[in-house]
Amino acid sequence: MDDNLYFLLELFNNVDMFLLIMVRMLGFFVILPVLSGGNVPVIARMGFTMAFSFLIYTSGAYSGYTVFFHENLIAFAIIAISEFLIGFTMAYVAYVMYSVIYFAGQLLDKDIGFAKISVMDPTSQMQVPIVGNLFFLLAMVFLILSGGLNFFMGALFQSYHIAPIGAVWFFEPYQAVSVYVVNLITQSFHLGLQIAMPIMGSILVINLSLGMLLKSMPQMNMFVVGMPLKLFLGLLIVYVLLPTFANVSNVIFTTAFDAMEYIIFMFGATAGFGP
Protein backbone atom coordinates (compact mmCIF):
# COMPACT_ATOMS: atom_id res chain seq x y z
CA MET A 1 0.00 0.00 0.00
CA ASP A 2 1.20 3.50 -0.83
CA ASP A 3 2.68 5.30 2.20
CA ASN A 4 0.54 8.40 1.67
CA LEU A 5 -2.64 6.35 1.45
CA TYR A 6 -1.68 4.39 4.55
CA PHE A 7 -1.07 7.63 6.45
CA LEU A 8 -4.44 9.04 5.38
CA LEU A 9 -6.20 5.87 6.52
CA GLU A 10 -4.39 6.00 9.85
CA LEU A 11 -5.34 9.66 10.28
CA PHE A 12 -8.96 8.82 9.46
CA ASN A 13 -8.99 6.02 12.03
CA ASN A 14 -7.49 8.33 14.67
CA VAL A 15 -9.37 11.50 13.78
CA ASP A 16 -10.72 11.70 17.35
CA MET A 17 -7.19 11.94 18.73
CA PHE A 18 -6.26 14.55 16.12
CA LEU A 19 -9.30 16.64 17.07
CA LEU A 20 -8.39 16.52 20.76
CA ILE A 21 -4.84 17.63 19.95
CA MET A 22 -6.28 20.52 17.98
CA VAL A 23 -8.76 21.46 20.74
CA ARG A 24 -5.98 21.94 23.33
CA MET A 25 -3.98 23.99 20.85
CA LEU A 26 -7.06 26.06 19.99
CA GLY A 27 -7.56 26.90 23.67
CA PHE A 28 -3.91 27.94 23.80
CA PHE A 29 -4.14 30.25 20.78
CA VAL A 30 -7.38 31.89 21.94
CA ILE A 31 -5.63 34.04 24.55
CA LEU A 32 -1.88 33.74 23.93
CA PRO A 33 -0.22 37.19 23.57
CA VAL A 34 0.72 38.19 19.99
CA LEU A 35 -1.28 35.39 18.33
CA SER A 36 -4.61 36.25 19.96
CA GLY A 37 -6.82 39.27 19.39
CA GLY A 38 -8.10 41.02 16.29
CA ASN A 39 -4.67 41.68 14.80
CA VAL A 40 -4.40 38.02 13.71
CA PRO A 41 -7.26 36.90 11.43
CA VAL A 42 -9.36 33.95 12.57
CA ILE A 43 -8.46 32.03 9.40
CA ALA A 44 -4.75 32.49 10.16
CA ARG A 45 -5.18 31.27 13.74
CA MET A 46 -7.13 28.23 12.56
CA GLY A 47 -4.41 27.57 10.01
CA PHE A 48 -1.74 27.73 12.74
CA THR A 49 -3.83 25.44 14.93
CA MET A 50 -4.30 22.78 12.25
CA ALA A 51 -0.68 22.96 11.09
CA PHE A 52 0.79 22.62 14.58
CA SER A 53 -1.74 19.92 15.49
CA PHE A 54 -0.71 17.98 12.41
CA LEU A 55 2.93 18.38 13.48
CA ILE A 56 2.16 17.04 16.95
CA TYR A 57 0.20 14.13 15.50
CA THR A 58 2.89 13.10 13.02
CA SER A 59 5.67 13.40 15.61
CA GLY A 60 3.89 11.02 17.96
CA ALA A 61 4.48 13.31 20.95
CA TYR A 62 0.96 12.62 22.18
CA SER A 63 1.27 8.82 22.23
CA GLY A 64 2.39 8.40 25.82
CA TYR A 65 -1.06 7.36 26.94
CA THR A 66 -4.02 5.54 25.39
CA VAL A 67 -7.57 6.56 26.21
CA PHE A 68 -10.67 4.73 25.05
CA PHE A 69 -13.14 7.51 24.39
CA HIS A 70 -14.18 7.07 20.76
CA GLU A 71 -17.11 4.79 21.55
CA ASN A 72 -18.86 7.34 23.77
CA LEU A 73 -19.71 10.75 22.30
CA ILE A 74 -20.48 12.29 25.70
CA ALA A 75 -17.13 11.16 27.11
CA PHE A 76 -15.41 12.54 24.03
CA ALA A 77 -17.13 15.93 24.49
CA ILE A 78 -16.14 16.05 28.18
CA ILE A 79 -12.51 15.27 27.35
CA ALA A 80 -12.57 17.91 24.58
CA ILE A 81 -13.77 20.53 27.08
CA SER A 82 -11.05 19.46 29.51
CA GLU A 83 -8.37 19.70 26.82
CA PHE A 84 -9.56 23.15 25.77
CA LEU A 85 -9.41 24.38 29.37
CA ILE A 86 -5.90 22.95 29.80
CA GLY A 87 -4.63 24.84 26.76
CA PHE A 88 -6.52 27.97 27.78
CA THR A 89 -5.10 27.90 31.32
CA MET A 90 -1.55 27.53 30.01
CA ALA A 91 -1.91 30.64 27.84
CA TYR A 92 -3.92 32.52 30.47
CA VAL A 93 -1.00 32.71 32.90
CA ALA A 94 1.08 34.36 30.17
CA TYR A 95 -1.82 36.71 29.40
CA VAL A 96 -2.06 37.69 33.08
CA MET A 97 1.62 38.58 33.28
CA TYR A 98 1.56 40.68 30.11
CA SER A 99 -1.66 42.42 31.17
CA VAL A 100 0.30 43.91 34.07
CA ILE A 101 1.75 46.35 31.52
CA TYR A 102 -1.70 47.87 31.01
CA PHE A 103 -2.12 48.16 34.78
CA ALA A 104 1.17 50.04 35.08
CA GLY A 105 0.25 52.21 32.10
CA GLN A 106 -3.10 53.11 33.68
CA LEU A 107 -1.33 54.31 36.82
CA LEU A 108 1.13 56.37 34.79
CA ASP A 109 -1.58 57.91 32.60
CA LYS A 110 -3.35 59.27 35.68
CA ASP A 111 -0.18 60.92 36.96
CA ILE A 112 1.00 62.27 33.62
CA GLY A 113 -2.39 63.69 32.62
CA PHE A 114 -3.83 61.10 30.22
CA ALA A 115 -6.47 59.79 32.62
CA LYS A 116 -9.36 60.72 30.31
CA ILE A 117 -7.61 59.65 27.10
CA SER A 118 -7.34 56.12 25.73
CA VAL A 119 -6.75 54.43 22.39
CA MET A 120 -8.28 51.41 20.70
CA ASP A 121 -6.01 48.39 20.89
CA PRO A 122 -6.50 46.23 17.75
CA THR A 123 -5.22 43.18 19.65
CA SER A 124 -7.77 43.12 22.46
CA GLN A 125 -10.42 45.35 20.82
CA MET A 126 -10.57 47.42 24.02
CA GLN A 127 -9.82 50.97 25.08
CA VAL A 128 -6.36 50.92 26.65
CA PRO A 129 -4.15 53.61 28.23
CA ILE A 130 -1.74 55.41 25.90
CA VAL A 131 1.45 54.73 27.88
CA GLY A 132 0.31 51.16 28.63
CA ASN A 133 -0.32 50.51 24.95
CA LEU A 134 3.16 51.81 24.09
CA PHE A 135 4.75 49.54 26.70
CA PHE A 136 2.64 46.56 25.58
CA LEU A 137 3.64 46.95 21.93
CA LEU A 138 7.29 47.19 22.97
CA ALA A 139 6.88 44.04 25.08
CA MET A 140 5.42 42.18 22.07
CA VAL A 141 8.36 43.32 19.93
CA PHE A 142 10.84 42.09 22.55
CA LEU A 143 8.92 38.82 22.87
CA ILE A 144 9.16 38.12 19.14
CA LEU A 145 12.74 39.32 18.62
CA SER A 146 14.07 37.40 21.64
CA GLY A 147 12.40 34.16 20.54
CA GLY A 148 10.11 34.10 23.56
CA LEU A 149 7.17 33.06 21.41
CA ASN A 150 9.13 29.96 20.40
CA PHE A 151 9.56 29.09 24.09
CA PHE A 152 5.80 29.38 24.63
CA MET A 153 5.16 27.08 21.68
CA GLY A 154 7.79 24.67 22.98
CA ALA A 155 6.00 24.56 26.34
CA LEU A 156 2.76 23.72 24.53
CA PHE A 157 4.43 20.89 22.60
CA GLN A 158 5.97 19.63 25.83
CA SER A 159 2.56 19.54 27.47
CA TYR A 160 1.42 16.72 25.16
CA HIS A 161 4.17 14.54 26.62
CA ILE A 162 3.92 15.59 30.28
CA ALA A 163 0.11 15.77 30.35
CA PRO A 164 -1.01 13.40 27.57
CA ILE A 165 -4.32 13.70 25.77
CA GLY A 166 -7.15 12.22 27.83
CA ALA A 167 -4.90 11.29 30.74
CA VAL A 168 -5.49 14.58 32.54
CA TRP A 169 -8.87 15.59 33.88
CA PHE A 170 -8.85 19.38 34.17
CA PHE A 171 -11.18 19.54 37.16
CA GLU A 172 -9.07 17.26 39.37
CA PRO A 173 -6.34 19.82 40.17
CA TYR A 174 -8.57 22.85 39.54
CA GLN A 175 -8.43 23.98 43.18
CA ALA A 176 -4.63 24.00 43.25
CA VAL A 177 -4.54 25.63 39.81
CA SER A 178 -7.04 28.29 40.93
CA VAL A 179 -4.99 29.12 44.02
CA TYR A 180 -1.83 29.37 41.92
CA VAL A 181 -3.50 31.65 39.36
CA VAL A 182 -4.85 33.92 42.11
CA ASN A 183 -1.36 34.15 43.62
CA LEU A 184 0.01 34.91 40.17
CA ILE A 185 -2.50 37.73 39.71
CA THR A 186 -1.44 39.15 43.08
CA GLN A 187 2.20 38.92 42.01
CA SER A 188 1.34 40.71 38.77
CA PHE A 189 -0.11 43.65 40.71
CA HIS A 190 3.12 43.92 42.67
CA LEU A 191 5.12 43.82 39.45
CA GLY A 192 2.89 46.49 37.90
CA LEU A 193 3.53 48.79 40.86
CA GLN A 194 7.26 48.16 40.56
CA ILE A 195 7.16 49.10 36.87
CA ALA A 196 5.21 52.30 37.48
CA MET A 197 6.85 53.36 40.75
CA PRO A 198 9.97 55.13 39.35
CA ILE A 199 7.91 57.33 37.04
CA MET A 200 5.18 57.83 39.65
CA GLY A 201 7.82 58.91 42.17
CA SER A 202 9.24 61.42 39.68
CA ILE A 203 5.77 62.82 39.00
CA LEU A 204 5.22 63.11 42.76
CA VAL A 205 8.37 65.21 43.07
CA ILE A 206 7.11 67.42 40.23
CA ASN A 207 3.73 67.83 41.94
CA LEU A 208 5.42 68.78 45.21
CA SER A 209 7.60 71.31 43.39
CA LEU A 210 4.56 72.83 41.70
CA GLY A 211 2.77 73.01 45.04
CA MET A 212 5.68 74.86 46.62
CA LEU A 213 5.80 77.17 43.61
CA LEU A 214 2.10 77.89 44.00
CA LYS A 215 2.58 78.79 47.66
CA SER A 216 5.35 81.22 46.81
CA MET A 217 3.49 82.71 43.82
CA PRO A 218 -0.27 82.53 44.54
CA GLN A 219 -1.10 84.75 41.58
CA MET A 220 0.22 82.16 39.08
CA ASN A 221 -2.46 80.11 37.30
CA MET A 222 -1.34 76.56 38.11
CA PHE A 223 -3.74 74.95 35.62
CA VAL A 224 -2.27 76.94 32.74
CA VAL A 225 1.37 76.36 33.71
CA GLY A 226 1.32 73.18 35.82
CA MET A 227 -0.61 70.78 33.59
CA PRO A 228 1.46 71.27 30.38
CA LEU A 229 4.66 71.24 32.44
CA LYS A 230 3.73 68.00 34.18
CA LEU A 231 2.73 66.43 30.86
CA PHE A 232 6.01 67.44 29.21
CA LEU A 233 8.19 66.29 32.10
CA GLY A 234 6.22 63.06 32.47
CA LEU A 235 6.72 62.12 28.81
CA LEU A 236 10.39 63.12 29.10
CA ILE A 237 10.85 60.76 32.06
CA VAL A 238 9.13 57.94 30.14
CA TYR A 239 11.48 58.58 27.20
CA VAL A 240 14.57 58.55 29.44
CA LEU A 241 13.56 55.30 31.18
CA LEU A 242 12.40 53.59 27.99
CA PRO A 243 15.73 51.76 27.35
CA THR A 244 15.34 49.96 30.68
CA PHE A 245 12.05 48.44 29.54
CA ALA A 246 13.95 45.56 27.92
CA ASN A 247 14.84 44.30 31.39
CA VAL A 248 11.21 44.68 32.51
CA SER A 249 10.05 42.71 29.48
CA ASN A 250 12.55 39.97 30.28
CA VAL A 251 11.24 39.70 33.86
CA ILE A 252 7.65 39.46 32.61
CA PHE A 253 8.55 36.79 30.06
CA THR A 254 10.53 34.73 32.58
CA THR A 255 7.69 34.83 35.10
CA ALA A 256 5.11 33.95 32.44
CA PHE A 257 7.16 31.04 31.09
CA ASP A 258 7.86 29.63 34.56
CA ALA A 259 4.16 29.88 35.38
CA MET A 260 3.24 28.08 32.17
CA GLU A 261 5.67 25.25 32.90
CA TYR A 262 4.39 24.97 36.47
CA ILE A 263 0.82 24.62 35.19
CA ILE A 264 1.91 21.87 32.79
CA PHE A 265 3.73 19.91 35.50
CA MET A 266 0.78 20.37 37.85
CA PHE A 267 -1.55 18.73 35.34
CA GLY A 268 1.02 16.03 34.58
CA ALA A 269 1.54 15.22 38.25
CA THR A 270 -2.21 14.80 38.68
CA ALA A 271 -2.24 11.99 36.14
CA GLY A 272 1.03 10.54 37.41
CA PHE A 273 3.07 11.60 34.38
CA GLY A 274 4.98 14.50 35.89
CA PRO A 275 8.68 14.42 36.75
C-alpha positions in Angstrom: 0.0 0.0 0.0 1.2 3.5 -0.8 2.7 5.3 2.2 0.5 8.4 1.7 -2.6 6.3 1.5 -1.7 4.4 4.6 -1.1 7.6 6.4 -4.4 9.0 5.4 -6.2 5.9 6.5 -4.4 6.0 9.8 -5.3 9.7 10.3 -9.0 8.8 9.5 -9.0 6.0 12.0 -7.5 8.3 14.7 -9.4 11.5 13.8 -10.7 11.7 17.3 -7.2 11.9 18.7 -6.3 14.6 16.1 -9.3 16.6 17.1 -8.4 16.5 20.8 -4.8 17.6 19.9 -6.3 20.5 18.0 -8.8 21.5 20.7 -6.0 21.9 23.3 -4.0 24.0 20.9 -7.1 26.1 20.0 -7.6 26.9 23.7 -3.9 27.9 23.8 -4.1 30.3 20.8 -7.4 31.9 21.9 -5.6 34.0 24.6 -1.9 33.7 23.9 -0.2 37.2 23.6 0.7 38.2 20.0 -1.3 35.4 18.3 -4.6 36.3 20.0 -6.8 39.3 19.4 -8.1 41.0 16.3 -4.7 41.7 14.8 -4.4 38.0 13.7 -7.3 36.9 11.4 -9.4 34.0 12.6 -8.5 32.0 9.4 -4.8 32.5 10.2 -5.2 31.3 13.7 -7.1 28.2 12.6 -4.4 27.6 10.0 -1.7 27.7 12.7 -3.8 25.4 14.9 -4.3 22.8 12.2 -0.7 23.0 11.1 0.8 22.6 14.6 -1.7 19.9 15.5 -0.7 18.0 12.4 2.9 18.4 13.5 2.2 17.0 17.0 0.2 14.1 15.5 2.9 13.1 13.0 5.7 13.4 15.6 3.9 11.0 18.0 4.5 13.3 21.0 1.0 12.6 22.2 1.3 8.8 22.2 2.4 8.4 25.8 -1.1 7.4 26.9 -4.0 5.5 25.4 -7.6 6.6 26.2 -10.7 4.7 25.1 -13.1 7.5 24.4 -14.2 7.1 20.8 -17.1 4.8 21.6 -18.9 7.3 23.8 -19.7 10.7 22.3 -20.5 12.3 25.7 -17.1 11.2 27.1 -15.4 12.5 24.0 -17.1 15.9 24.5 -16.1 16.1 28.2 -12.5 15.3 27.3 -12.6 17.9 24.6 -13.8 20.5 27.1 -11.1 19.5 29.5 -8.4 19.7 26.8 -9.6 23.2 25.8 -9.4 24.4 29.4 -5.9 23.0 29.8 -4.6 24.8 26.8 -6.5 28.0 27.8 -5.1 27.9 31.3 -1.5 27.5 30.0 -1.9 30.6 27.8 -3.9 32.5 30.5 -1.0 32.7 32.9 1.1 34.4 30.2 -1.8 36.7 29.4 -2.1 37.7 33.1 1.6 38.6 33.3 1.6 40.7 30.1 -1.7 42.4 31.2 0.3 43.9 34.1 1.7 46.4 31.5 -1.7 47.9 31.0 -2.1 48.2 34.8 1.2 50.0 35.1 0.2 52.2 32.1 -3.1 53.1 33.7 -1.3 54.3 36.8 1.1 56.4 34.8 -1.6 57.9 32.6 -3.4 59.3 35.7 -0.2 60.9 37.0 1.0 62.3 33.6 -2.4 63.7 32.6 -3.8 61.1 30.2 -6.5 59.8 32.6 -9.4 60.7 30.3 -7.6 59.7 27.1 -7.3 56.1 25.7 -6.8 54.4 22.4 -8.3 51.4 20.7 -6.0 48.4 20.9 -6.5 46.2 17.8 -5.2 43.2 19.6 -7.8 43.1 22.5 -10.4 45.4 20.8 -10.6 47.4 24.0 -9.8 51.0 25.1 -6.4 50.9 26.6 -4.1 53.6 28.2 -1.7 55.4 25.9 1.4 54.7 27.9 0.3 51.2 28.6 -0.3 50.5 24.9 3.2 51.8 24.1 4.7 49.5 26.7 2.6 46.6 25.6 3.6 47.0 21.9 7.3 47.2 23.0 6.9 44.0 25.1 5.4 42.2 22.1 8.4 43.3 19.9 10.8 42.1 22.6 8.9 38.8 22.9 9.2 38.1 19.1 12.7 39.3 18.6 14.1 37.4 21.6 12.4 34.2 20.5 10.1 34.1 23.6 7.2 33.1 21.4 9.1 30.0 20.4 9.6 29.1 24.1 5.8 29.4 24.6 5.2 27.1 21.7 7.8 24.7 23.0 6.0 24.6 26.3 2.8 23.7 24.5 4.4 20.9 22.6 6.0 19.6 25.8 2.6 19.5 27.5 1.4 16.7 25.2 4.2 14.5 26.6 3.9 15.6 30.3 0.1 15.8 30.4 -1.0 13.4 27.6 -4.3 13.7 25.8 -7.1 12.2 27.8 -4.9 11.3 30.7 -5.5 14.6 32.5 -8.9 15.6 33.9 -8.9 19.4 34.2 -11.2 19.5 37.2 -9.1 17.3 39.4 -6.3 19.8 40.2 -8.6 22.9 39.5 -8.4 24.0 43.2 -4.6 24.0 43.2 -4.5 25.6 39.8 -7.0 28.3 40.9 -5.0 29.1 44.0 -1.8 29.4 41.9 -3.5 31.7 39.4 -4.8 33.9 42.1 -1.4 34.2 43.6 0.0 34.9 40.2 -2.5 37.7 39.7 -1.4 39.2 43.1 2.2 38.9 42.0 1.3 40.7 38.8 -0.1 43.7 40.7 3.1 43.9 42.7 5.1 43.8 39.4 2.9 46.5 37.9 3.5 48.8 40.9 7.3 48.2 40.6 7.2 49.1 36.9 5.2 52.3 37.5 6.8 53.4 40.7 10.0 55.1 39.3 7.9 57.3 37.0 5.2 57.8 39.7 7.8 58.9 42.2 9.2 61.4 39.7 5.8 62.8 39.0 5.2 63.1 42.8 8.4 65.2 43.1 7.1 67.4 40.2 3.7 67.8 41.9 5.4 68.8 45.2 7.6 71.3 43.4 4.6 72.8 41.7 2.8 73.0 45.0 5.7 74.9 46.6 5.8 77.2 43.6 2.1 77.9 44.0 2.6 78.8 47.7 5.4 81.2 46.8 3.5 82.7 43.8 -0.3 82.5 44.5 -1.1 84.7 41.6 0.2 82.2 39.1 -2.5 80.1 37.3 -1.3 76.6 38.1 -3.7 75.0 35.6 -2.3 76.9 32.7 1.4 76.4 33.7 1.3 73.2 35.8 -0.6 70.8 33.6 1.5 71.3 30.4 4.7 71.2 32.4 3.7 68.0 34.2 2.7 66.4 30.9 6.0 67.4 29.2 8.2 66.3 32.1 6.2 63.1 32.5 6.7 62.1 28.8 10.4 63.1 29.1 10.9 60.8 32.1 9.1 57.9 30.1 11.5 58.6 27.2 14.6 58.5 29.4 13.6 55.3 31.2 12.4 53.6 28.0 15.7 51.8 27.3 15.3 50.0 30.7 12.1 48.4 29.5 14.0 45.6 27.9 14.8 44.3 31.4 11.2 44.7 32.5 10.0 42.7 29.5 12.5 40.0 30.3 11.2 39.7 33.9 7.6 39.5 32.6 8.5 36.8 30.1 10.5 34.7 32.6 7.7 34.8 35.1 5.1 33.9 32.4 7.2 31.0 31.1 7.9 29.6 34.6 4.2 29.9 35.4 3.2 28.1 32.2 5.7 25.2 32.9 4.4 25.0 36.5 0.8 24.6 35.2 1.9 21.9 32.8 3.7 19.9 35.5 0.8 20.4 37.9 -1.6 18.7 35.3 1.0 16.0 34.6 1.5 15.2 38.3 -2.2 14.8 38.7 -2.2 12.0 36.1 1.0 10.5 37.4 3.1 11.6 34.4 5.0 14.5 35.9 8.7 14.4 36.7 
